[in-house]
Amino acid sequence: MMKKEFNKAAFKEKLDEQTTFPALYMFKFIVPKGKEDQVKELLPKHEVVFKESAKGTYVSATIKAMMRDSEAIMAVYDRASKIEGIISL
């Protein structure tokens, strides 16, 4: 199965069209166990809710944060993309 390329411009456009900023935005990630601290560093002033997978090899993370605009959201996803093994949902 071929991995679909993420279209940043289309995502930003959709955010701008469908969201009135500032807005509460929910980030959801899946990371290999042991990467929780790196996820916390994405938005250090916000609560991160973690849930371990059934086998314990992965952890899902949910962060709710007030975001001023689509650029701020894109910046979080850009920083997240540098975490090895992360999946953004």
PyMOL Python script that loads the backbone (N, CA, C, O; Angstrom):
from pymol import cmd

cmd.read_pdbstr("""\
ATOM      1  N   MET A   1       0.837  -1.175   0.000  1.00  0.00           N
ATOM      2  CA  MET A   1       0.000   0.000   0.000  1.00  0.00           C
ATOM      3  C   MET A   1       0.888   1.247   0.000  1.00  0.00           C
ATOM      4  O   MET A   1       1.829   1.350   0.788  1.00  0.00           O
ATOM      5  N   MET A   2       0.585   2.172  -0.875  1.00  0.00           N
ATOM      6  CA  MET A   2       1.381   3.383  -1.009  1.00  0.00           C
ATOM      7  C   MET A   2       0.930   4.426   0.009  1.00  0.00           C
ATOM      8  O   MET A   2      -0.266   4.645   0.199  1.00  0.00           O
ATOM      9  N   LYS A   3       1.905   5.068   0.663  1.00  0.00           N
ATOM     10  CA  LYS A   3       1.605   6.093   1.656  1.00  0.00           C
ATOM     11  C   LYS A   3       1.167   7.370   0.943  1.00  0.00           C
ATOM     12  O   LYS A   3       1.835   7.839   0.021  1.00  0.00           O
ATOM     13  N   LYS A   4       0.029   7.928   1.383  1.00  0.00           N
ATOM     14  CA  LYS A   4      -0.497   9.148   0.782  1.00  0.00           C
ATOM     15  C   LYS A   4       0.294  10.348   1.296  1.00  0.00           C
ATOM     16  O   LYS A   4       0.534  10.469   2.497  1.00  0.00           O
ATOM     17  N   GLU A   5       0.696  11.229   0.392  1.00  0.00           N
ATOM     18  CA  GLU A   5       1.441  12.436   0.746  1.00  0.00           C
ATOM     19  C   GLU A   5       0.489  13.447   1.387  1.00  0.00           C
ATOM     20  O   GLU A   5      -0.609  13.684   0.885  1.00  0.00           O
ATOM     21  N   PHE A   6       0.926  14.041   2.504  1.00  0.00           N
ATOM     22  CA  PHE A   6       0.120  15.030   3.215  1.00  0.00           C
ATOM     23  C   PHE A   6       0.216  16.368   2.504  1.00  0.00           C
ATOM     24  O   PHE A   6       1.313  16.852   2.224  1.00  0.00           O
ATOM     25  N   ASN A   7      -0.927  16.965   2.214  1.00  0.00           N
ATOM     26  CA  ASN A   7      -0.988  18.248   1.526  1.00  0.00           C
ATOM     27  C   ASN A   7      -1.195  19.358   2.559  1.00  0.00           C
ATOM     28  O   ASN A   7      -2.325  19.628   2.964  1.00  0.00           O
ATOM     29  N   LYS A   8      -0.105  19.998   2.982  1.00  0.00           N
ATOM     30  CA  LYS A   8      -0.170  21.037   4.016  1.00  0.00           C
ATOM     31  C   LYS A   8      -1.032  22.222   3.590  1.00  0.00           C
ATOM     32  O   LYS A   8      -1.816  22.738   4.385  1.00  0.00           O
ATOM     33  N   ALA A   9      -0.891  22.647   2.354  1.00  0.00           N
ATOM     34  CA  ALA A   9      -1.632  23.818   1.874  1.00  0.00           C
ATOM     35  C   ALA A   9      -3.134  23.560   1.913  1.00  0.00           C
ATOM     36  O   ALA A   9      -3.903  24.426   2.329  1.00  0.00           O
ATOM     37  N   ALA A  10      -3.552  22.382   1.485  1.00  0.00           N
ATOM     38  CA  ALA A  10      -4.982  22.044   1.486  1.00  0.00           C
ATOM     39  C   ALA A  10      -5.516  21.948   2.915  1.00  0.00           C
ATOM     40  O   ALA A  10      -6.640  22.371   3.185  1.00  0.00           O
ATOM     41  N   PHE A  11      -4.722  21.396   3.828  1.00  0.00           N
ATOM     42  CA  PHE A  11      -5.137  21.291   5.225  1.00  0.00           C
ATOM     43  C   PHE A  11      -5.286  22.682   5.841  1.00  0.00           C
ATOM     44  O   PHE A  11      -6.270  22.953   6.529  1.00  0.00           O
ATOM     45  N   LYS A  12      -4.323  23.554   5.601  1.00  0.00           N
ATOM     46  CA  LYS A  12      -4.382  24.922   6.127  1.00  0.00           C
ATOM     47  C   LYS A  12      -5.603  25.650   5.562  1.00  0.00           C
ATOM     48  O   LYS A  12      -6.306  26.348   6.293  1.00  0.00           O
ATOM     49  N   GLU A  13      -5.848  25.491   4.288  1.00  0.00           N
ATOM     50  CA  GLU A  13      -7.004  26.131   3.645  1.00  0.00           C
ATOM     51  C   GLU A  13      -8.312  25.654   4.282  1.00  0.00           C
ATOM     52  O   GLU A  13      -9.218  26.448   4.539  1.00  0.00           O
ATOM     53  N   LYS A  14      -8.394  24.347   4.531  1.00  0.00           N
ATOM     54  CA  LYS A  14      -9.585  23.784   5.162  1.00  0.00           C
ATOM     55  C   LYS A  14      -9.767  24.323   6.585  1.00  0.00           C
ATOM     56  O   LYS A  14     -10.882  24.649   6.992  1.00  0.00           O
ATOM     57  N   LEU A  15      -8.667  24.414   7.334  1.00  0.00           N
ATOM     58  CA  LEU A  15      -8.725  24.992   8.680  1.00  0.00           C
ATOM     59  C   LEU A  15      -9.265  26.418   8.630  1.00  0.00           C
ATOM     60  O   LEU A  15     -10.148  26.781   9.408  1.00  0.00           O
ATOM     61  N   ASP A  16      -8.734  27.220   7.713  1.00  0.00           N
ATOM     62  CA  ASP A  16      -9.152  28.618   7.605  1.00  0.00           C
ATOM     63  C   ASP A  16     -10.616  28.747   7.197  1.00  0.00           C
ATOM     64  O   ASP A  16     -11.314  29.639   7.678  1.00  0.00           O
ATOM     65  N   GLU A  17     -11.086  27.867   6.318  1.00  0.00           N
ATOM     66  CA  GLU A  17     -12.472  27.914   5.846  1.00  0.00           C
ATOM     67  C   GLU A  17     -13.464  27.466   6.916  1.00  0.00           C
ATOM     68  O   GLU A  17     -14.559  28.020   7.017  1.00  0.00           O
ATOM     69  N   GLN A  18     -13.086  26.468   7.713  1.00  0.00           N
ATOM     70  CA  GLN A  18     -14.038  25.828   8.613  1.00  0.00           C
ATOM     71  C   GLN A  18     -13.915  26.236  10.080  1.00  0.00           C
ATOM     72  O   GLN A  18     -14.687  25.768  10.916  1.00  0.00           O
ATOM     73  N   THR A  19     -12.957  27.100  10.400  1.00  0.00           N
ATOM     74  CA  THR A  19     -12.710  27.433  11.801  1.00  0.00           C
ATOM     75  C   THR A  19     -12.708  28.942  11.997  1.00  0.00           C
ATOM     76  O   THR A  19     -12.131  29.688  11.207  1.00  0.00           O
ATOM     77  N   THR A  20     -13.359  29.368  13.055  1.00  0.00           N
ATOM     78  CA  THR A  20     -13.305  30.768  13.463  1.00  0.00           C
ATOM     79  C   THR A  20     -12.291  30.865  14.599  1.00  0.00           C
ATOM     80  O   THR A  20     -12.489  30.292  15.670  1.00  0.00           O
ATOM     81  N   PHE A  21     -11.215  31.587  14.357  1.00  0.00           N
ATOM     82  CA  PHE A  21     -10.136  31.696  15.334  1.00  0.00           C
ATOM     83  C   PHE A  21     -10.302  32.927  16.191  1.00  0.00           C
ATOM     84  O   PHE A  21     -10.857  33.925  15.732  1.00  0.00           O
ATOM     85  N   PRO A  22      -9.826  32.883  17.448  1.00  0.00           N
ATOM     86  CA  PRO A  22      -9.174  31.752  18.108  1.00  0.00           C
ATOM     87  C   PRO A  22     -10.177  30.624  18.349  1.00  0.00           C
ATOM     88  O   PRO A  22     -11.378  30.860  18.481  1.00  0.00           O
ATOM     89  N   ALA A  23      -9.662  29.401  18.405  1.00  0.00           N
ATOM     90  CA  ALA A  23     -10.518  28.233  18.561  1.00  0.00           C
ATOM     91  C   ALA A  23      -9.836  27.157  19.394  1.00  0.00           C
ATOM     92  O   ALA A  23      -8.612  27.027  19.395  1.00  0.00           O
ATOM     93  N   LEU A  24     -10.657  26.390  20.100  1.00  0.00           N
ATOM     94  CA  LEU A  24     -10.145  25.239  20.833  1.00  0.00           C
ATOM     95  C   LEU A  24      -9.913  24.128  19.815  1.00  0.00           C
ATOM     96  O   LEU A  24     -10.836  23.721  19.109  1.00  0.00           O
ATOM     97  N   TYR A  25      -8.690  23.645  19.743  1.00  0.00           N
ATOM     98  CA  TYR A  25      -8.333  22.620  18.757  1.00  0.00           C
ATOM     99  C   TYR A  25      -7.864  21.381  19.489  1.00  0.00           C
ATOM    100  O   TYR A  25      -7.148  21.475  20.486  1.00  0.00           O
ATOM    101  N   MET A  26      -8.265  20.216  18.995  1.00  0.00           N
ATOM    102  CA  MET A  26      -7.859  18.954  19.618  1.00  0.00           C
ATOM    103  C   MET A  26      -6.835  18.255  18.719  1.00  0.00           C
ATOM    104  O   MET A  26      -7.124  17.887  17.581  1.00  0.00           O
ATOM    105  N   PHE A  27      -5.641  18.086  19.266  1.00  0.00           N
ATOM    106  CA  PHE A  27      -4.581  17.343  18.592  1.00  0.00           C
ATOM    107  C   PHE A  27      -4.638  15.902  19.085  1.00  0.00           C
ATOM    108  O   PHE A  27      -4.795  15.658  20.281  1.00  0.00           O
ATOM    109  N   LYS A  28      -4.509  14.946  18.163  1.00  0.00           N
ATOM    110  CA  LYS A  28      -4.474  13.529  18.537  1.00  0.00           C
ATOM    111  C   LYS A  28      -3.267  12.898  17.838  1.00  0.00           C
ATOM    112  O   LYS A  28      -3.062  13.048  16.633  1.00  0.00           O
ATOM    113  N   PHE A  29      -2.490  12.196  18.635  1.00  0.00           N
ATOM    114  CA  PHE A  29      -1.288  11.540  18.122  1.00  0.00           C
ATOM    115  C   PHE A  29      -1.206  10.120  18.659  1.00  0.00           C
ATOM    116  O   PHE A  29      -1.781   9.802  19.700  1.00  0.00           O
ATOM    117  N   ILE A  30      -0.494   9.281  17.947  1.00  0.00           N
ATOM    118  CA  ILE A  30      -0.115   7.949  18.425  1.00  0.00           C
ATOM    119  C   ILE A  30       1.402   7.898  18.336  1.00  0.00           C
ATOM    120  O   ILE A  30       1.989   8.226  17.305  1.00  0.00           O
ATOM    121  N   VAL A  31       2.030   7.479  19.438  1.00  0.00           N
ATOM    122  CA  VAL A  31       3.496   7.405  19.476  1.00  0.00           C
ATOM    123  C   VAL A  31       3.931   6.088  20.096  1.00  0.00           C
ATOM    124  O   VAL A  31       3.189   5.493  20.876  1.00  0.00           O
ATOM    125  N   PRO A  32       5.135   5.629  19.751  1.00  0.00           N
ATOM    126  CA  PRO A  32       5.680   4.458  20.437  1.00  0.00           C
ATOM    127  C   PRO A  32       5.848   4.765  21.920  1.00  0.00           C
ATOM    128  O   PRO A  32       6.184   5.889  22.296  1.00  0.00           O
ATOM    129  N   LYS A  33       5.614   3.765  22.755  1.00  0.00           N
ATOM    130  CA  LYS A  33       5.786   3.935  24.205  1.00  0.00           C
ATOM    131  C   LYS A  33       7.186   4.476  24.478  1.00  0.00           C
ATOM    132  O   LYS A  33       8.161   4.042  23.864  1.00  0.00           O
ATOM    133  N   GLY A  34       7.274   5.420  25.400  1.00  0.00           N
ATOM    134  CA  GLY A  34       8.557   6.040  25.730  1.00  0.00           C
ATOM    135  C   GLY A  34       8.738   7.410  25.100  1.00  0.00           C
ATOM    136  O   GLY A  34       9.690   8.118  25.427  1.00  0.00           O
ATOM    137  N   LYS A  35       7.844   7.796  24.205  1.00  0.00           N
ATOM    138  CA  LYS A  35       7.945   9.096  23.537  1.00  0.00           C
ATOM    139  C   LYS A  35       6.986  10.125  24.147  1.00  0.00           C
ATOM    140  O   LYS A  35       6.807  11.209  23.592  1.00  0.00           O
ATOM    141  N   GLU A  36       6.373   9.790  25.282  1.00  0.00           N
ATOM    142  CA  GLU A  36       5.372  10.667  25.889  1.00  0.00           C
ATOM    143  C   GLU A  36       5.928  12.050  26.230  1.00  0.00           C
ATOM    144  O   GLU A  36       5.246  13.053  26.021  1.00  0.00           O
ATOM    145  N   ASP A  37       7.139  12.118  26.743  1.00  0.00           N
ATOM    146  CA  ASP A  37       7.730  13.407  27.108  1.00  0.00           C
ATOM    147  C   ASP A  37       7.911  14.308  25.885  1.00  0.00           C
ATOM    148  O   ASP A  37       7.742  15.524  25.977  1.00  0.00           O
ATOM    149  N   GLN A  38       8.250  13.717  24.755  1.00  0.00           N
ATOM    150  CA  GLN A  38       8.406  14.506  23.527  1.00  0.00           C
ATOM    151  C   GLN A  38       7.064  15.094  23.089  1.00  0.00           C
ATOM    152  O   GLN A  38       7.012  16.215  22.584  1.00  0.00           O
ATOM    153  N   VAL A  39       5.986  14.344  23.279  1.00  0.00           N
ATOM    154  CA  VAL A  39       4.652  14.846  22.938  1.00  0.00           C
ATOM    155  C   VAL A  39       4.271  15.985  23.888  1.00  0.00           C
ATOM    156  O   VAL A  39       3.721  16.995  23.450  1.00  0.00           O
ATOM    157  N   LYS A  40       4.559  15.830  25.176  1.00  0.00           N
ATOM    158  CA  LYS A  40       4.262  16.884  26.154  1.00  0.00           C
ATOM    159  C   LYS A  40       4.964  18.193  25.791  1.00  0.00           C
ATOM    160  O   LYS A  40       4.431  19.275  26.036  1.00  0.00           O
ATOM    161  N   GLU A  41       6.149  18.091  25.212  1.00  0.00           N
ATOM    162  CA  GLU A  41       6.923  19.281  24.848  1.00  0.00           C
ATOM    163  C   GLU A  41       6.289  20.071  23.696  1.00  0.00           C
ATOM    164  O   GLU A  41       6.625  21.237  23.491  1.00  0.00           O
ATOM    165  N   LEU A  42       5.387  19.452  22.954  1.00  0.00           N
ATOM    166  CA  LEU A  42       4.737  20.156  21.841  1.00  0.00           C
ATOM    167  C   LEU A  42       3.924  21.343  22.347  1.00  0.00           C
ATOM    168  O   LEU A  42       3.960  22.422  21.756  1.00  0.00           O
ATOM    169  N   LEU A  43       3.193  21.144  23.437  1.00  0.00           N
ATOM    170  CA  LEU A  43       2.379  22.192  24.062  1.00  0.00           C
ATOM    171  C   LEU A  43       2.541  22.061  25.570  1.00  0.00           C
ATOM    172  O   LEU A  43       1.645  21.556  26.247  1.00  0.00           O
ATOM    173  N   PRO A  44       3.673  22.510  26.102  1.00  0.00           N
ATOM    174  CA  PRO A  44       4.019  22.250  27.498  1.00  0.00           C
ATOM    175  C   PRO A  44       3.067  22.846  28.542  1.00  0.00           C
ATOM    176  O   PRO A  44       3.042  22.375  29.679  1.00  0.00           O
ATOM    177  N   LYS A  45       2.302  23.846  28.191  1.00  0.00           N
ATOM    178  CA  LYS A  45       1.398  24.471  29.158  1.00  0.00           C
ATOM    179  C   LYS A  45       0.002  23.845  29.148  1.00  0.00           C
ATOM    180  O   LYS A  45      -0.894  24.311  29.853  1.00  0.00           O
ATOM    181  N   HIS A  46      -0.180  22.805  28.362  1.00  0.00           N
ATOM    182  CA  HIS A  46      -1.492  22.176  28.232  1.00  0.00           C
ATOM    183  C   HIS A  46      -1.478  20.738  28.739  1.00  0.00           C
ATOM    184  O   HIS A  46      -0.453  20.057  28.709  1.00  0.00           O
ATOM    185  N   GLU A  47      -2.633  20.302  29.203  1.00  0.00           N
ATOM    186  CA  GLU A  47      -2.763  18.931  29.685  1.00  0.00           C
ATOM    187  C   GLU A  47      -2.758  17.959  28.501  1.00  0.00           C
ATOM    188  O   GLU A  47      -3.402  18.196  27.479  1.00  0.00           O
ATOM    189  N   VAL A  48      -2.024  16.874  28.665  1.00  0.00           N
ATOM    190  CA  VAL A  48      -1.990  15.810  27.668  1.00  0.00           C
ATOM    191  C   VAL A  48      -2.608  14.568  28.305  1.00  0.00           C
ATOM    192  O   VAL A  48      -2.199  14.145  29.386  1.00  0.00           O
ATOM    193  N   VAL A  49      -3.593  13.993  27.628  1.00  0.00           N
ATOM    194  CA  VAL A  49      -4.217  12.769  28.120  1.00  0.00           C
ATOM    195  C   VAL A  49      -3.632  11.606  27.315  1.00  0.00           C
ATOM    196  O   VAL A  49      -3.736  11.562  26.090  1.00  0.00           O
ATOM    197  N   PHE A  50      -3.012  10.664  28.038  1.00  0.00           N
ATOM    198  CA  PHE A  50      -2.401   9.502  27.399  1.00  0.00           C
ATOM    199  C   PHE A  50      -3.234   8.257  27.659  1.00  0.00           C
ATOM    200  O   PHE A  50      -3.836   8.104  28.722  1.00  0.00           O
ATOM    201  N   LYS A  51      -3.257   7.373  26.672  1.00  0.00           N
ATOM    202  CA  LYS A  51      -3.919   6.080  26.823  1.00  0.00           C
ATOM    203  C   LYS A  51      -3.040   5.036  26.136  1.00  0.00           C
ATOM    204  O   LYS A  51      -2.726   5.150  24.951  1.00  0.00           O
ATOM    205  N   GLU A  52      -2.651   4.023  26.902  1.00  0.00           N
ATOM    206  CA  GLU A  52      -1.774   2.970  26.384  1.00  0.00           C
ATOM    207  C   GLU A  52      -2.564   2.001  25.506  1.00  0.00           C
ATOM    208  O   GLU A  52      -3.734   1.727  25.774  1.00  0.00           O
ATOM    209  N   SER A  53      -1.925   1.485  24.460  1.00  0.00           N
ATOM    210  CA  SER A  53      -2.566   0.493  23.590  1.00  0.00           C
ATOM    211  C   SER A  53      -2.706  -0.828  24.333  1.00  0.00           C
ATOM    212  O   SER A  53      -2.080  -1.036  25.372  1.00  0.00           O
ATOM    213  N   ALA A  54      -3.519  -1.704  23.802  1.00  0.00           N
ATOM    214  CA  ALA A  54      -3.788  -2.997  24.444  1.00  0.00           C
ATOM    215  C   ALA A  54      -2.504  -3.797  24.681  1.00  0.00           C
ATOM    216  O   ALA A  54      -2.343  -4.423  25.729  1.00  0.00           O
ATOM    217  N   LYS A  55      -1.602  -3.772  23.715  1.00  0.00           N
ATOM    218  CA  LYS A  55      -0.341  -4.517  23.855  1.00  0.00           C
ATOM    219  C   LYS A  55       0.724  -3.716  24.597  1.00  0.00           C
ATOM    220  O   LYS A  55       1.761  -4.262  24.972  1.00  0.00           O
ATOM    221  N   GLY A  56       0.475  -2.432  24.810  1.00  0.00           N
ATOM    222  CA  GLY A  56       1.421  -1.603  25.542  1.00  0.00           C
ATOM    223  C   GLY A  56       2.593  -1.089  24.739  1.00  0.00           C
ATOM    224  O   GLY A  56       3.539  -0.549  25.313  1.00  0.00           O
ATOM    225  N   THR A  57       2.559  -1.243  23.413  1.00  0.00           N
ATOM    226  CA  THR A  57       3.683  -0.776  22.600  1.00  0.00           C
ATOM    227  C   THR A  57       3.498   0.651  22.102  1.00  0.00           C
ATOM    228  O   THR A  57       4.467   1.315  21.733  1.00  0.00           O
ATOM    229  N   TYR A  58       2.262   1.117  22.092  1.00  0.00           N
ATOM    230  CA  TYR A  58       1.957   2.467  21.627  1.00  0.00           C
ATOM    231  C   TYR A  58       1.137   3.204  22.674  1.00  0.00           C
ATOM    232  O   TYR A  58       0.522   2.598  23.551  1.00  0.00           O
ATOM    233  N   VAL A  59       1.146   4.537  22.559  1.00  0.00           N
ATOM    234  CA  VAL A  59       0.381   5.393  23.450  1.00  0.00           C
ATOM    235  C   VAL A  59      -0.344   6.425  22.589  1.00  0.00           C
ATOM    236  O   VAL A  59       0.265   7.053  21.723  1.00  0.00           O
ATOM    237  N   SER A  60      -1.642   6.600  22.828  1.00  0.00           N
ATOM    238  CA  SER A  60      -2.350   7.681  22.148  1.00  0.00           C
ATOM    239  C   SER A  60      -2.297   8.910  23.046  1.00  0.00           C
ATOM    240  O   SER A  60      -2.321   8.800  24.272  1.00  0.00           O
ATOM    241  N   ALA A  61      -2.225  10.066  22.427  1.00  0.00           N
ATOM    242  CA  ALA A  61      -2.141  11.325  23.167  1.00  0.00           C
ATOM    243  C   ALA A  61      -3.180  12.285  22.608  1.00  0.00           C
ATOM    244  O   ALA A  61      -3.327  12.424  21.394  1.00  0.00           O
ATOM    245  N   THR A  62      -3.902  12.949  23.514  1.00  0.00           N
ATOM    246  CA  THR A  62      -4.874  13.964  23.129  1.00  0.00           C
ATOM    247  C   THR A  62      -4.524  15.252  23.868  1.00  0.00           C
ATOM    248  O   THR A  62      -4.340  15.259  25.085  1.00  0.00           O
ATOM    249  N   ILE A  63      -4.437  16.331  23.112  1.00  0.00           N
ATOM    250  CA  ILE A  63      -4.134  17.640  23.690  1.00  0.00           C
ATOM    251  C   ILE A  63      -5.164  18.631  23.161  1.00  0.00           C
ATOM    252  O   ILE A  63      -5.337  18.765  21.949  1.00  0.00           O
ATOM    253  N   LYS A  64      -5.844  19.323  24.064  1.00  0.00           N
ATOM    254  CA  LYS A  64      -6.765  20.386  23.667  1.00  0.00           C
ATOM    255  C   LYS A  64      -6.085  21.713  23.981  1.00  0.00           C
ATOM    256  O   LYS A  64      -5.607  21.937  25.093  1.00  0.00           O
ATOM    257  N   ALA A  65      -6.053  22.592  22.973  1.00  0.00           N
ATOM    258  CA  ALA A  65      -5.388  23.880  23.160  1.00  0.00           C
ATOM    259  C   ALA A  65      -6.111  24.967  22.380  1.00  0.00           C
ATOM    260  O   ALA A  65      -6.601  24.737  21.274  1.00  0.00           O
ATOM    261  N   MET A  66      -6.169  26.152  22.971  1.00  0.00           N
ATOM    262  CA  MET A  66      -6.721  27.313  22.286  1.00  0.00           C
ATOM    263  C   MET A  66      -5.670  27.789  21.289  1.00  0.00           C
ATOM    264  O   MET A  66      -4.545  28.117  21.667  1.00  0.00           O
ATOM    265  N   MET A  67      -6.045  27.824  20.025  1.00  0.00           N
ATOM    266  CA  MET A  67      -5.094  28.203  18.976  1.00  0.00           C
ATOM    267  C   MET A  67      -5.536  29.509  18.341  1.00  0.00           C
ATOM    268  O   MET A  67      -6.719  29.707  18.062  1.00  0.00           O
ATOM    269  N   ARG A  68      -4.579  30.400  18.114  1.00  0.00           N
ATOM    270  CA  ARG A  68      -4.909  31.736  17.617  1.00  0.00           C
ATOM    271  C   ARG A  68      -5.218  31.757  16.122  1.00  0.00           C
ATOM    272  O   ARG A  68      -5.995  32.592  15.660  1.00  0.00           O
ATOM    273  N   ASP A  69      -4.604  30.832  15.359  1.00  0.00           N
ATOM    274  CA  ASP A  69      -4.838  30.780  13.911  1.00  0.00           C
ATOM    275  C   ASP A  69      -4.328  29.459  13.344  1.00  0.00           C
ATOM    276  O   ASP A  69      -3.743  28.644  14.058  1.00  0.00           O
ATOM    277  N   SER A  70      -4.558  29.265  12.060  1.00  0.00           N
ATOM    278  CA  SER A  70      -4.139  28.008  11.419  1.00  0.00           C
ATOM    279  C   SER A  70      -2.624  27.861  11.397  1.00  0.00           C
ATOM    280  O   SER A  70      -2.114  26.741  11.425  1.00  0.00           O
ATOM    281  N   GLU A  71      -1.900  28.969  11.349  1.00  0.00           N
ATOM    282  CA  GLU A  71      -0.430  28.911  11.368  1.00  0.00           C
ATOM    283  C   GLU A  71       0.078  28.287  12.662  1.00  0.00           C
ATOM    284  O   GLU A  71       1.044  27.524  12.647  1.00  0.00           O
ATOM    285  N   ALA A  72      -0.570  28.608  13.784  1.00  0.00           N
ATOM    286  CA  ALA A  72      -0.166  28.041  15.078  1.00  0.00           C
ATOM    287  C   ALA A  72      -0.401  26.528  15.090  1.00  0.00           C
ATOM    288  O   ALA A  72       0.416  25.775  15.620  1.00  0.00           O
ATOM    289  N   ILE A  73      -1.503  26.094  14.513  1.00  0.00           N
ATOM    290  CA  ILE A  73      -1.804  24.653  14.429  1.00  0.00           C
ATOM    291  C   ILE A  73      -0.767  23.962  13.557  1.00  0.00           C
ATOM    292  O   ILE A  73      -0.245  22.908  13.921  1.00  0.00           O
ATOM    293  N   MET A  74      -0.474  24.547  12.420  1.00  0.00           N
ATOM    294  CA  MET A  74       0.504  23.960  11.503  1.00  0.00           C
ATOM    295  C   MET A  74       1.884  23.871  12.158  1.00  0.00           C
ATOM    296  O   MET A  74       2.627  22.920  11.918  1.00  0.00           O
ATOM    297  N   ALA A  75       2.223  24.862  12.985  1.00  0.00           N
ATOM    298  CA  ALA A  75       3.527  24.853  13.669  1.00  0.00           C
ATOM    299  C   ALA A  75       3.625  23.671  14.634  1.00  0.00           C
ATOM    300  O   ALA A  75       4.682  23.050  14.748  1.00  0.00           O
ATOM    301  N   VAL A  76       2.527  23.356  15.330  1.00  0.00           N
ATOM    302  CA  VAL A  76       2.531  22.201  16.245  1.00  0.00           C
ATOM    303  C   VAL A  76       2.735  20.912  15.444  1.00  0.00           C
ATOM    304  O   VAL A  76       3.535  20.060  15.830  1.00  0.00           O
ATOM    305  N   TYR A  77       2.010  20.772  14.329  1.00  0.00           N
ATOM    306  CA  TYR A  77       2.170  19.572  13.509  1.00  0.00           C
ATOM    307  C   TYR A  77       3.580  19.475  12.930  1.00  0.00           C
ATOM    308  O   TYR A  77       4.117  18.375  12.805  1.00  0.00           O
ATOM    309  N   ASP A  78       4.184  20.605  12.578  1.00  0.00           N
ATOM    310  CA  ASP A  78       5.565  20.587  12.063  1.00  0.00           C
ATOM    311  C   ASP A  78       6.531  20.083  13.136  1.00  0.00           C
ATOM    312  O   ASP A  78       7.410  19.269  12.852  1.00  0.00           O
ATOM    313  N   ARG A  79       6.366  20.571  14.374  1.00  0.00           N
ATOM    314  CA  ARG A  79       7.230  20.101  15.472  1.00  0.00           C
ATOM    315  C   ARG A  79       6.970  18.621  15.755  1.00  0.00           C
ATOM    316  O   ARG A  79       7.902  17.861  16.020  1.00  0.00           O
ATOM    317  N   ALA A  80       5.702  18.219  15.699  1.00  0.00           N
ATOM    318  CA  ALA A  80       5.338  16.815  15.972  1.00  0.00           C
ATOM    319  C   ALA A  80       5.976  15.877  14.941  1.00  0.00           C
ATOM    320  O   ALA A  80       6.377  14.763  15.277  1.00  0.00           O
ATOM    321  N   SER A  81       6.068  16.320  13.714  1.00  0.00           N
ATOM    322  CA  SER A  81       6.606  15.465  12.643  1.00  0.00           C
ATOM    323  C   SER A  81       8.062  15.076  12.876  1.00  0.00           C
ATOM    324  O   SER A  81       8.568  14.151  12.241  1.00  0.00           O
ATOM    325  N   LYS A  82       8.732  15.775  13.777  1.00  0.00           N
ATOM    326  CA  LYS A  82      10.134  15.462  14.086  1.00  0.00           C
ATOM    327  C   LYS A  82      10.277  14.360  15.151  1.00  0.00           C
ATOM    328  O   LYS A  82      11.384  13.903  15.434  1.00  0.00           O
ATOM    329  N   ILE A  83       9.154  13.942  15.733  1.00  0.00           N
ATOM    330  CA  ILE A  83       9.175  12.852  16.726  1.00  0.00           C
ATOM    331  C   ILE A  83       9.138  11.520  15.958  1.00  0.00           C
ATOM    332  O   ILE A  83       8.199  11.232  15.216  1.00  0.00           O
ATOM    333  N   GLU A  84      10.168  10.743  16.159  1.00  0.00           N
ATOM    334  CA  GLU A  84      10.271   9.473  15.441  1.00  0.00           C
ATOM    335  C   GLU A  84       9.109   8.535  15.777  1.00  0.00           C
ATOM    336  O   GLU A  84       8.821   8.268  16.944  1.00  0.00           O
ATOM    337  N   GLY A  85       8.449   8.041  14.719  1.00  0.00           N
ATOM    338  CA  GLY A  85       7.381   7.068  14.891  1.00  0.00           C
ATOM    339  C   GLY A  85       6.005   7.654  15.169  1.00  0.00           C
ATOM    340  O   GLY A  85       5.050   6.901  15.358  1.00  0.00           O
ATOM    341  N   ILE A  86       5.876   8.980  15.200  1.00  0.00           N
ATOM    342  CA  ILE A  86       4.584   9.591  15.526  1.00  0.00           C
ATOM    343  C   ILE A  86       3.601   9.454  14.367  1.00  0.00           C
ATOM    344  O   ILE A  86       3.981   9.497  13.197  1.00  0.00           O
ATOM    345  N   ILE A  87       2.344   9.289  14.720  1.00  0.00           N
ATOM    346  CA  ILE A  87       1.252   9.290  13.763  1.00  0.00           C
ATOM    347  C   ILE A  87       0.301  10.393  14.207  1.00  0.00           C
ATOM    348  O   ILE A  87      -0.180  10.383  15.341  1.00  0.00           O
ATOM    349  N   SER A  88       0.029  11.340  13.322  1.00  0.00           N
ATOM    350  CA  SER A  88      -0.923  12.418  13.617  1.00  0.00           C
ATOM    351  C   SER A  88      -2.287  12.016  13.076  1.00  0.00           C
ATOM    352  O   SER A  88      -2.423  11.598  11.926  1.00  0.00           O
ATOM    353  N   LEU A  89      -3.291  12.153  13.933  1.00  0.00           N
ATOM    354  CA  LEU A  89      -4.650  11.799  13.508  1.00  0.00           C
ATOM    355  C   LEU A  89      -5.480  13.033  13.263  1.00  0.00           C
ATOM    356  O   LEU A  89      -6.651  12.926  12.899  1.00  0.00           O
TER     357      LEU A  89
END
""", "prot")
cmd.dss("prot")
cmd.show_as("cartoon", "prot")
cmd.util.cbc("prot")
cmd.orient("prot")
